[in-house]
């Protein structure tokens, strides 16, 4: 299962990096937008987020897969999620956009809170739980910052 997750993650990282690198300059369907194109500072933040995602997603997925195999492997999973949270906050804290900084802190705080929640990790018992955590759950946690990069 861990190989399948890694293959999916690599694809996700490439898509995330491509989206973050091009979305701010992409034309809209109507040719007009209610908001101006993202300034270069936002594009740089999106690139930093893509790098944080790329660096931290595989270790998180692997640690969660290891947790399924060995219930005693909670600490590495907690550490991987906390490291991911720190990377998200680091990627956004230098942004010139106040809302991006606030959203980065919100996402990181939520991820950090879950990293210390043993009850959260106790619900990860099967590969499907890992898929849910690295899919919809992580997407929900990162939504505040990802919306700036789409």
DRENLOPA-71165 format. One record per residue (C-alpha): residue in three letters; x, y, z negated. Coordinates in steps of 0.2 Angstrom, whole numbers, padded with zeros to 4 digits, always signed. Layout:
<rs>
ALAXYZ...
</rs>
This chain:
<rs>
UNK+0000+0000+0000UNK+0014+0012-0004UNK+0020+0011+0014UNK+0003+0016+0021UNK+0002+0030+0009UNK+0019+0037+0014UNK+0015+0036+0033UNK-0001+0046+0029UNK+0008+0058+0019UNK+0021+0061+0032UNK+0007+0065+0044UNK-0001+0076+0032UNK+0015+0086+0028UNK+0017+0089+0047UNK+0000+0095+0049UNK+0001+0106+0034UNK+0017+0114+0039UNK+0010+0117+0057UNK-0006+0124+0050UNK+0003+0136+0038UNK+0016+0141+0051UNK+0003+0145+0065UNK-0014+0149+0056UNK-0010+0167+0052UNK-0007+0172+0070UNK-0020+0161+0078UNK-0033+0169+0088UNK-0051+0168+0081UNK-0065+0160+0091UNK-0074+0177+0093UNK-0058+0187+0097UNK-0062+0198+0082UNK-0059+0195+0063UNK-0067+0202+0048UNK-0049+0202+0040UNK-0033+0207+0049UNK-0020+0195+0053UNK-0010+0188+0038UNK+0005+0199+0036UNK+0022+0190+0037UNK+0023+0189+0018UNK+0008+0177+0018UNK+0015+0167+0032UNK+0031+0165+0022UNK+0021+0160+0007UNK+0012+0147+0017UNK+0028+0140+0023UNK+0034+0139+0005UNK+0018+0130+0001UNK+0021+0118+0015UNK+0038+0114+0009UNK+0032+0112-0009UNK+0019+0100-0002UNK+0032+0091+0008UNK+0044+0089-0006UNK+0032+0084-0019UNK+0018+0074-0011UNK+0028+0058-0008UNK+0035+0057-0026UNK+0017+0060-0033UNK+0009+0047-0022UNK+0023+0034-0026UNK+0022+0037-0045UNK+0003+0035-0044UNK+0005+0019-0034UNK+0018+0013-0047UNK+0005+0017-0060UNK-0008+0005-0052UNK+0005-0008-0052UNK+0011-0005-0070UNK+0000+0004-0083UNK+0015+0009-0093UNK+0021+0020-0078UNK+0011+0035-0084UNK+0026+0047-0089UNK+0033+0047-0071UNK+0016+0051-0064UNK+0013+0065-0076UNK+0031+0072-0072UNK+0027+0071-0053UNK+0011+0080-0055UNK+0019+0093-0066UNK+0034+0096-0054UNK+0021+0098-0040UNK+0012+0111-0050UNK+0028+0120-0053UNK+0033+0120-0035UNK+0015+0127-0030UNK+0018+0141-0043UNK+0036+0145-0037UNK+0030+0145-0019UNK+0017+0158-0023UNK+0024+0169-0037UNK+0035+0179-0025UNK+0020+0184-0013UNK+0017+0202-0011UNK-0002+0198-0011UNK-0009+0199-0029UNK-0023+0187-0024UNK-0011+0174-0018UNK-0001+0175-0034UNK-0016+0173-0044UNK-0023+0158-0034UNK-0006+0150-0035UNK-0006+0152-0054UNK-0024+0145-0054UNK-0019+0130-0044UNK-0003+0126-0054UNK-0012+0128-0070UNK-0025+0116-0065UNK-0012+0103-0059UNK-0002+0106-0075UNK-0017+0103-0086UNK-0021+0087-0077UNK-0003+0081-0079UNK-0005+0081-0098UNK-0022+0073-0097UNK-0019+0054-0101UNK-0038+0051-0098UNK-0036+0057-0080UNK-0022+0045-0077UNK-0031+0031-0085UNK-0044+0032-0071UNK-0031+0028-0058UNK-0032+0009-0058UNK-0033+0004-0040UNK-0026+0009-0023UNK-0043+0018-0019UNK-0040+0029-0035UNK-0023+0034-0028UNK-0031+0038-0011UNK-0044+0049-0020UNK-0032+0058-0031UNK-0020+0062-0016UNK-0035+0066-0005UNK-0050+0075-0011UNK-0044+0078-0029UNK-0027+0086-0024UNK-0036+0096-0010UNK-0048+0103-0023UNK-0034+0108-0034UNK-0024+0116-0020UNK-0040+0124-0012UNK-0037+0142-0020UNK-0020+0143-0011UNK-0024+0133+0005UNK-0037+0146+0010UNK-0024+0159+0012UNK-0015+0148+0025UNK-0030+0143+0036
</rs>
